[in-house]
């Protein structure tokens, strides 16, 4: 099969299409995301996800992989954005579902991101346990009060609430 040359205009349209599909995918997952406009030498990636401001997403819709070139571009855009992570999202040709496209990054970035997620999960679990302990302590203090005091406490809270 002979390779088809693409015009600059059709290449930009293909890139825009992938970017729009990815933004829509993020939205379906409840994430606020937008396409970023070109900013010349100060480009900051193609997509910004609100909850991940330290992540830069570079979208590529090309038949031929050029990972080394794309990675250099993604790192430059990450630095311009003063972000921590750079991701290349590249189109799998013949696959239209945006959730089935490929992502390229370093294993160091992956490990750093997973460690951060684990830390946040640990903090959230501790917070939930703390809230639960606090709630139980309040319940126990009510249980220790004589029944008449408990009734008066509940009545007073209803009249002020």
Secondary structure as UniProt FT lines:
FT   HELIX           8..28
FT   TURN            29..30
FT   STRAND          33..35
FT   HELIX           40..42
FT   STRAND          47..49
FT   HELIX           50..52
FT   TURN            53..54
FT   STRAND          55..60
FT   HELIX           67..80
FT   TURN            81..82
FT   STRAND          85..90
FT   TURN            93..94
FT   HELIX           98..100
FT   STRAND          102..104
FT   HELIX           107..144
FT   HELIX           147..160
//
